[in-house]
Amino acid sequence: MVLATGLAAAPLGAVEQAVTPLNPGVEQRIEAVGQPSGQRVDGVAPSVEQNVGPVVPPTPSEKAGETAGKAAVGFMAVVLSIAAMAAQIMFI
């Protein structure tokens, strides 16, 4: 009963809030860091399309490395599972 009364009274003590709109021109600022010739910053307008390059397929060595990594992670998961099971059986 007290909780329901407290929740019902909460909106009565609310404080009014003001909303201040932000101008897009002053929201963000781009500043050069380091040498001025060391970087290039291009502004992108919302109406401009993005440049998207082609997807480069992985080389056979990258595929082999990824597969070996997955196999190693799977093997370690099996080892840890068996070790956890053995520890539980020992301490029963």
C-alpha positions in Angstrom: 0.0 0.0 0.0 2.8 2.4 0.9 4.7 1.5 -2.3 1.6 2.2 -4.5 1.1 5.5 -2.7 4.7 6.5 -3.2 4.6 5.7 -6.9 1.3 7.5 -7.4 2.7 10.6 -5.7 6.0 10.7 -7.7 4.6 12.4 -10.8 3.2 15.2 -8.7 6.6 16.3 -7.6 8.1 16.3 -11.1 10.2 19.2 -12.3 9.6 20.8 -15.7 12.4 20.4 -18.2 13.3 22.6 -21.1 14.4 21.3 -24.5 17.0 23.3 -26.3 17.5 22.5 -30.0 21.0 22.2 -31.3 22.1 23.8 -34.6 23.9 21.3 -36.8 26.6 23.9 -37.7 27.9 24.1 -34.1 27.3 20.5 -33.0 30.6 19.1 -34.3 34.0 20.6 -35.1 36.9 19.1 -37.0 40.4 19.9 -35.9 43.7 18.8 -37.3 45.8 16.7 -35.0 49.6 16.7 -35.5 51.0 18.0 -38.7 48.5 19.8 -40.9 49.7 17.9 -44.0 49.7 14.5 -42.3 45.9 13.9 -42.6 43.1 14.8 -44.9 39.5 15.2 -43.7 36.6 15.2 -46.1 33.2 16.2 -45.0 30.4 13.9 -46.1 26.9 15.3 -46.7 24.0 13.0 -45.9 22.9 13.1 -49.6 26.3 12.0 -50.9 26.6 8.2 -51.6 29.4 6.3 -49.9 32.3 4.8 -51.8 32.2 1.0 -51.3 35.0 -1.2 -52.6 34.8 -4.8 -53.7 35.0 -7.6 -51.1 38.4 -9.3 -51.4 38.1 -13.1 -50.9 40.6 -14.6 -48.4 43.7 -16.3 -49.8 44.1 -20.1 -49.3 46.6 -19.5 -46.5 44.2 -17.2 -44.7 41.5 -19.8 -45.0 43.8 -22.5 -43.7 44.9 -20.3 -40.8 41.3 -19.5 -39.9 40.4 -23.2 -40.0 43.4 -24.2 -37.9 42.4 -21.5 -35.3 38.8 -22.8 -35.2 40.1 -26.4 -34.7 42.4 -25.3 -31.9 39.6 -23.5 -30.1 37.3 -26.5 -30.5 40.0 -28.8 -29.2 40.6 -26.6 -26.1 36.9 -26.5 -25.4 36.8 -30.3 -25.5 39.8 -30.5 -23.1 38.3 -28.0 -20.7 34.9 -29.8 -20.7 36.5 -33.2 -20.0 38.7 -31.6 -17.2 35.7 -30.0 -15.6 33.7 -33.3 -15.8 36.7 -35.2 -14.2 37.0 -32.6 -11.4 33.3 -32.9 -10.6 33.4 -36.7 -10.5 36.5 -36.6 -8.2 34.8 -34.3 -5.7 31.4 -36.0 -5.5 
